[in-house]
Amino acid sequence: MEGLMTRMKKLMAIVLVLVLVLQGTMLPSIARAGENVWQKLGDSGVAYATNVVIDPQDSKHIIITSGFNDLKQSWNGGTTFEDINPWNSDKAMITDDIYYVNGIWYFNSWGSIFKTQDWKKFDTVVDWNATEKGMWVDGRIIDYFWTNGELFYAGIRPGDSQNILFKSMDRGKTWTNLSAAVVQVGGLGVQKIIVFKSLLFVDSDPWLVSSDGGMTFKKVVQYTGATGNYVHLDVIGDSLWMTRQAENTIKESLDGINWKMVNKDAPINGFIGAYGRFLYDETRKIVYTAIGKKVLYSRDDGKTWVSYSEGLPTDNSDIFPHDGVLALNGGTLYLSLGKEFYSRSVPSEVQKTVIVLKIGSANFTVNGASQTLDSPPVIKNGRTLLPIRAIIEALGGTVNWDATTKKATVTLGDRTISLWIDKDAATVNGVSTPIDSTNATVVPEIINGRTMLPLRFVTENLGATVGWAAATKTITITYTP
């Protein structure tokens, strides 16, 4: 009997463990075979990463830079990391920028810029700790720099107005002091350097821009004071993005001069603006960002964002909101988070849906395949009306009809639109919205026994784009989930 009781207790304990595991309260989540979630590769030991870089010649070689005492590299794809120290001493490394140009790596630490080809032997481009250079001020370091291998810009952190920004046009052999031009327009020091379409941008509180190689500057934007409204610039493909920390806004410029609003309420929790954590996938046209334990991505140039955080820790461990730093190699994303290092495959490709219709024709195409409407589209009061069920179902949505209230309800993804026959207002996710603010005669109608809805209003509020070719009276709807 005692043996039976012992076996029963063991069995109950096993059942309890299984329940806890299934509820996720006992063990971290473990990816199922083939599941695309973040996987921990190893511990980097870098608590405050500034860059994660994948060696273009060896994808297993990964470098992580830090603004606080760590410069690490892995030769096995991120499983283990080792220190990098050109001085071969216990002197801490403070590295904010790293570049790879024509087979040579360049990176900074303290008053030096180093270069290497194999990460074993290091040469010095410039060492401003050497007082004979005449450009070093005790206690200041090269906070940020930029190079294309020939041209160098080096910035000194705030503290000495005579030594803020320097330029070399001969691979670091001789340097020109540009500090006076920075100070003249209110610059305090250099906290970031960007070169965009021949323009030199310097974060000097305020951001400054130069079109003549740093000889003269003008202000781009000024911080708004002690509200934490930090401004950051990032190069995203062929455009320049401006993020503002406290406002959570994203602005875009194609020329570095003129700006337009992209997103007034980006879900960036205020920290993108301060630390600049955008990663652009040129091949797939996706923008990524990491905020604390969250990764987000956008396929529409920052207008909407999708969470991509599955597999990352969800406990209350102390990870700063700006600690996540991303890198991309082919179809794999890498993430330095706290002192841990993760990887994950990029999001799967989303097939966009293209629908082409023609006024007066019941035939239409969905990604080139022919389909038929119950009734052809018509133009009434300057707007296209049509029986929309076939269009919405082709996009993956649903349409419901309430004959009693004469209400059509259209749902696609997380958006729901309700329209009433002969009413010039609809609801979009519960919010009353005019169908056409300039033309109150545009309303849903029943024509020849068919419920005809305003095409542009419905499809655009579902997130699609609508194109109109007047010459052929052709309508093109494009939708990407």
C-alpha positions in Angstrom: 0.0 0.0 0.0 2.8 2.4 0.9 4.5 1.7 -2.4 1.3 2.5 -4.2 0.9 5.8 -2.4 4.5 6.7 -3.2 3.9 6.0 -6.9 0.7 8.1 -6.8 2.6 11.1 -5.3 5.2 10.8 -8.0 2.6 10.7 -10.7 0.8 13.7 -9.2 4.1 15.6 -9.1 4.8 14.8 -12.8 1.3 16.0 -13.7 1.8 19.2 -11.8 5.1 19.9 -13.6 3.5 19.3 -17.0 0.7 21.7 -16.2 3.1 24.4 -15.1 5.2 23.9 -18.2 2.1 24.1 -20.5 1.0 27.3 -18.7 4.4 28.8 -19.2 4.9 29.5 -15.5 7.9 27.2 -14.9 10.1 27.1 -18.0 10.8 29.6 -20.8 9.1 29.0 -24.1 10.8 26.4 -26.3 10.3 26.8 -30.0 8.6 23.9 -31.8 10.3 22.5 -34.9 9.9 24.8 -37.8 8.5 27.6 -35.6 9.8 31.1 -36.4 10.5 32.7 -33.0 13.5 34.4 -31.5 16.1 31.8 -30.3 18.7 32.6 -27.7 22.2 31.8 -29.2 24.3 32.7 -26.2 25.5 35.4 -23.8 27.5 38.3 -25.2 28.2 40.0 -21.9 27.5 43.4 -23.5 25.0 45.3 -21.3 24.7 48.5 -23.5 25.2 47.7 -27.1 25.5 50.5 -29.7 26.0 48.3 -32.8 25.7 44.7 -33.9 27.7 44.0 -37.1 27.9 40.9 -39.2 31.1 40.3 -41.1 30.3 40.4 -44.8 33.2 37.9 -45.4 32.3 35.5 -42.6 28.7 35.3 -41.4 29.8 33.5 -38.3 31.9 36.5 -37.3 29.8 39.0 -35.3 31.0 42.2 -33.6 29.1 44.0 -30.8 30.2 47.6 -29.9 29.2 49.3 -26.7 29.3 52.8 -25.2 30.2 51.3 -21.8 33.4 49.4 -21.6 32.7 46.4 -23.9 33.8 45.5 -27.5 33.1 41.9 -28.2 33.3 39.5 -31.1 32.0 36.0 -31.8 33.5 33.6 -34.4 30.8 31.0 -34.1 27.6 32.9 -35.0 26.9 34.3 -31.6 27.2 31.3 -29.3 30.2 32.6 -27.4 32.0 36.0 -27.4 35.5 37.3 -26.6 36.9 40.7 -25.8 38.5 42.9 -28.4 41.2 45.2 -27.1 43.8 46.8 -29.5 45.8 48.0 -26.5 46.3 44.4 -25.2 45.6 45.8 -21.7 42.7 46.1 -19.2 41.8 49.5 -20.6 38.1 49.7 -21.2 36.8 50.0 -24.8 34.1 52.6 -25.5 33.1 52.2 -29.1 30.1 53.9 -30.7 30.8 53.7 -34.4 32.1 50.9 -36.7 32.4 50.9 -40.5 33.5 48.3 -43.1 35.1 49.8 -46.2 36.9 47.9 -49.0 37.9 45.0 -46.7 39.0 47.3 -43.8 37.2 47.8 -40.5 37.3 51.1 -38.7 36.1 51.7 -35.1 36.7 54.2 -32.4 37.6 54.1 -28.7 38.6 56.9 -26.4 40.8 59.3 -28.3 41.6 56.8 -31.1 40.3 55.5 -34.3 41.6 52.0 -35.2 41.6 49.9 -38.4 42.0 46.2 -38.9 41.5 43.6 -41.6 41.5 40.4 -39.5 40.6 41.6 -36.0 44.0 40.3 -34.8 46.3 43.0 -35.9 45.3 46.6 -35.3 46.6 49.9 -36.7 45.9 53.4 -35.5 44.3 55.9 -37.9 44.6 58.7 -35.3 45.4 58.8 -31.6 44.4 62.0 -30.0 45.8 61.0 -26.6 49.1 62.0 -28.1 49.5 65.6 -27.1 51.8 66.5 -29.9 48.8 66.3 -32.3 47.6 69.5 -30.7 43.9 68.4 -30.9 43.4 66.4 -27.8 41.8 67.9 -24.7 42.3 65.8 -21.5 39.1 64.0 -20.5 37.4 64.2 -23.9 37.0 61.3 -26.3 36.0 60.7 -29.9 32.4 60.0 -29.3 31.3 59.4 -32.9 33.0 59.4 -36.3 32.1 58.7 -39.9 34.3 57.5 -42.8 34.3 56.1 -46.3 37.9 55.1 -46.0 39.3 58.3 -47.5 37.3 61.0 -45.7 36.9 61.1 -42.0 34.8 63.2 -39.7 35.4 62.8 -35.9 33.3 64.4 -33.2 34.3 65.1 -29.6 31.7 64.8 -26.9 30.4 68.1 -25.3 32.7 70.0 -22.9 35.3 72.0 -24.9 34.0 74.4 -27.6 37.5 74.6 -29.2 37.6 70.9 -29.9 34.2 69.6 -31.2 34.5 68.5 -34.8 37.5 67.5 -37.0 37.9 66.5 -40.7 40.5 64.5 -42.5 40.6 64.1 -46.3 43.8 62.0 -46.4 42.9 58.9 -44.4 43.5 60.4 -41.1 47.0 61.8 -41.7 46.1 65.5 -41.3 43.1 67.0 -39.7 41.2 70.3 -40.0 39.4 71.7 -37.0 35.7 72.6 -37.9 34.7 73.4 -34.4 34.3 77.2 -34.9 31.7 76.6 -37.6 29.7 74.4 -35.2 29.9 76.8 -32.3 28.9 79.7 -34.5 25.3 78.2 -34.9 25.0 77.1 -31.3 26.6 73.6 -31.3 27.8 72.2 -28.0 29.6 69.0 -29.0 29.1 66.0 -31.3 26.9 63.1 -30.4 26.3 61.7 -33.8 27.5 62.2 -37.4 25.6 61.3 -40.6 26.4 61.8 -44.2 23.3 61.8 -46.4 23.4 62.6 -50.1 26.5 64.8 -49.8 25.1 66.6 -46.8 26.9 66.4 -43.4 24.6 66.2 -40.4 26.0 66.6 -36.9 24.0 66.1 -33.7 25.4 69.0 -31.6 22.3 70.0 -29.7 20.8 71.2 -32.0 21.2 69.0 -35.1 23.2 70.9 -37.7 23.6 70.4 -41.5 26.4 71.4 -43.8 26.4 71.4 -47.6 30.0 72.4 -47.9 31.9 69.7 -46.0 31.6 71.3 -42.6 32.9 74.8 -43.4 29.5 76.3 -42.5 26.4 74.9 -40.8 22.8 75.7 -40.2 20.3 74.3 -37.7 18.1 71.4 -38.7 16.1 71.2 -35.5 16.6 72.2 -31.8 15.7 70.1 -28.8 12.7 71.4 -26.9 14.4 71.6 -23.5 14.2 69.4 -20.4 11.1 67.5 -21.5 13.1 64.6 -22.9 12.1 65.5 -26.5 15.3 64.2 -28.0 15.7 64.2 -31.8 17.4 61.5 -33.8 18.1 61.1 -37.5 18.5 57.8 -39.3 19.2 57.0 -43.0 16.5 54.6 -44.2 17.1 53.6 -47.8 16.9 56.7 -49.9 15.4 58.9 -47.2 16.3 60.4 -43.9 14.0 59.8 -40.9 13.6 62.2 -37.9 12.2 60.8 -34.7 11.2 62.8 -31.7 11.4 61.0 -28.4 8.6 62.6 -26.3 6.2 63.0 -29.3 6.7 59.5 -30.8 6.6 61.0 -34.2 8.4 60.0 -37.4 9.2 62.5 -40.2 10.8 61.8 -43.5 13.0 63.8 -45.9 14.2 62.8 -49.3 16.7 65.7 -49.6 17.6 66.4 -46.0 16.0 69.8 -46.1 12.2 69.4 -46.6 10.3 67.2 -44.1 6.9 65.5 -44.1 5.1 63.7 -41.3 5.0 59.9 -41.7 3.5 58.9 -38.3 2.2 61.1 -35.6 1.8 58.3 -33.1 4.4 55.6 -33.8 4.5 52.8 -31.1 8.1 53.6 -30.2 7.6 54.4 -26.5 9.6 57.5 -26.8 13.0 55.7 -27.0 13.7 55.6 -30.7 14.3 59.3 -30.8 17.0 59.1 -28.1 19.0 56.2 -29.3 18.2 55.5 -33.0 17.5 51.9 -33.4 16.1 51.6 -36.9 17.4 48.8 -39.2 16.5 48.8 -42.9 16.1 45.7 -45.0 16.8 47.0 -48.5 15.9 43.8 -50.2 12.5 43.3 -48.6 11.8 47.1 -48.0 11.1 46.4 -44.2 12.1 48.7 -41.4 12.8 47.1 -38.0 13.2 48.6 -34.5 14.0 47.2 -31.1 12.6 48.7 -27.9 13.3 46.9 -24.7 12.1 43.4 -25.1 10.0 44.2 -28.1 10.9 44.1 -31.8 8.6 45.8 -34.3 8.7 46.1 -38.1 7.0 48.2 -40.8 6.4 47.3 -44.4 4.9 50.7 -45.3 7.7 53.2 -44.5 6.7 53.6 -40.8 3.0 54.2 -41.2 2.0 51.0 -39.4 4.0 48.6 -37.2 3.7 44.9 -36.4 5.0 43.2 -33.3 7.8 40.6 -33.9 8.7 39.7 -30.4 7.7 36.0 -30.0 10.4 34.1 -28.1 11.9 37.0 -26.3 11.9 37.1 -22.5 8.7 38.4 -20.9 9.8 38.5 -17.3 10.6 41.7 -15.3 14.4 41.5 -15.7 16.2 44.8 -15.9 16.5 45.6 -19.6 16.7 49.2 -20.6 14.2 50.4 -23.3 17.1 51.2 -25.6 19.1 48.1 -25.0 17.9 46.1 -28.0 20.1 46.4 -31.1 19.4 44.6 -34.4 21.5 43.4 -37.3 20.5 41.6 -40.5 22.4 39.0 -42.6 20.5 37.6 -45.6 17.3 36.2 -44.2 18.3 36.2 -40.5 17.8 38.9 -37.9 20.2 39.2 -34.9 19.4 40.9 -31.6 21.6 42.0 -28.8 19.3 42.3 -25.8 20.8 43.1 -22.4 23.7 40.6 -22.2 21.9 38.0 -24.3 22.1 37.4 -28.0 19.3 36.1 -30.2 18.4 35.3 -33.8 15.3 34.8 -35.9 14.3 34.5 -39.5 12.9 37.5 -41.2 9.1 37.7 -41.5 7.6 35.7 -44.4 6.8 37.5 -47.5 3.3 38.9 -47.7 1.5 38.5 -51.0 -0.2 41.7 -51.9 -3.6 41.6 -53.6 -4.2 43.6 -56.7 -7.7 44.0 -58.0 -8.5 45.6 -61.3 -12.1 46.7 -62.3 -13.6 48.7 -65.1 -16.6 51.0 -65.0 -19.6 49.3 -66.7 -18.0 45.8 -66.7 -18.9 43.0 -64.3 -15.6 41.3 -65.0 -12.6 42.0 -62.8 -9.3 40.4 -62.0 -7.6 39.4 -58.7 -3.9 39.1 -59.2 -4.6 38.5 -62.8 -7.3 35.8 -62.3 -10.7 36.7 -63.7 -13.8 36.9 -61.5 -17.3 38.3 -61.9 -19.3 40.9 -59.9 -23.1 40.6 -59.4 -23.4 43.9 -61.1 -21.0 46.3 -62.8 -19.5 49.3 -61.1 -21.2 52.6 -61.8 -20.3 56.3 -61.3 -22.9 58.3 -59.4 -22.4 61.8 -58.0 -18.8 61.6 -59.1 -18.0 58.5 -57.1 -17.8 54.7 -57.9 -20.5 52.5 -56.4 -20.4 48.7 -56.7 -21.6 45.5 -55.0 -18.6 45.1 -52.8 -18.9 41.6 -51.4 -16.8 39.9 -54.1 -14.1 42.6 -53.7 -13.9 42.3 -49.9 -13.9 38.5 -49.9 -11.0 38.6 -52.5 -9.1 40.7 -50.0 -9.8 38.1 -47.2 -12.6 40.0 -45.5 -16.3 39.5 -44.9 -19.5 41.4 -45.6 -22.7 41.1 -43.5 -26.1 42.6 -44.4 -28.9 43.5 -41.9 -32.1 43.8 -44.0 -34.0 45.3 -41.0 -31.7 48.3 -40.5 -30.4 48.3 -44.1 -26.9 48.2 -42.7 -23.8 46.6 -44.4 -20.9 45.6 -42.1 -17.5 45.2 -43.8 -14.7 43.5 -41.8 -11.0 43.0 -42.8 -8.3 42.3 -40.3 -8.8 44.6 -37.3 -10.9 47.1 -39.2 -14.7 47.2 -39.3 -16.9 49.6 -41.3 -20.6 50.0 -41.0 -22.7 51.8 -43.6 -26.4 52.4 -44.0 -28.4 52.8 -47.1 -29.0 56.5 -48.0 -26.8 57.8 -45.1 -23.8 60.0 -45.8 -22.0 58.9 -42.6 -20.5 55.5 -41.7 -18.6 54.2 -38.7 -15.0 53.0 -38.9 -14.1 50.9 -35.9 -17.0 52.6 -34.1 -16.0 56.1 -35.0 -18.6 58.1 -37.0 -16.9 59.2 -40.3 -18.4 61.1 -43.3 -18.3 59.0 -46.4 -17.3 62.1 -48.5 -16.7 65.3 -46.6 -17.0 67.3 -49.8 -20.0 65.7 -51.3 -22.9 64.6 -49.0 -24.8 63.0 -51.9 -22.3 60.1 -51.9 -24.3 57.4 -50.0 -24.8 53.6 -50.2 -27.7 52.8 -52.5 -29.8 49.9 -53.7 -29.7 49.8 -57.5 -31.5 47.2 -59.5 -31.9 45.1 -56.3 -28.2 45.2 -55.5 -26.5 47.0 -52.5 -24.0 49.4 -54.0 -21.3 50.8 -51.7 -18.8 53.7 -52.3 -15.7 51.8 -53.3 -12.9 54.3 -52.4 -14.3 55.1 -49.0 -14.6 51.4 -48.0 -11.3 50.1 -49.4 -9.1 53.0 -48.3 -10.5 52.7 -44.7 -9.6 49.0 -44.8 -6.0 49.9 -45.6 -6.0 49.5 -49.3 -4.9 52.0 -52.0 -7.1 52.9 -54.9 -5.8 54.1 -58.3 -8.0 55.6 -61.1 -7.2 55.7 -64.8 -9.6 58.2 -66.3 -8.8 57.4 -69.9 -9.8 53.8 -69.6 -12.2 54.2 -66.6 -10.1 51.5 -64.8 -9.8 51.1 -61.0 -6.9 49.4 -59.4 -7.1 48.3 -55.7 -3.9 47.3 -54.0 -3.9 45.7 -50.5 -1.0 44.4 -48.4 -2.0 42.8 -45.1 
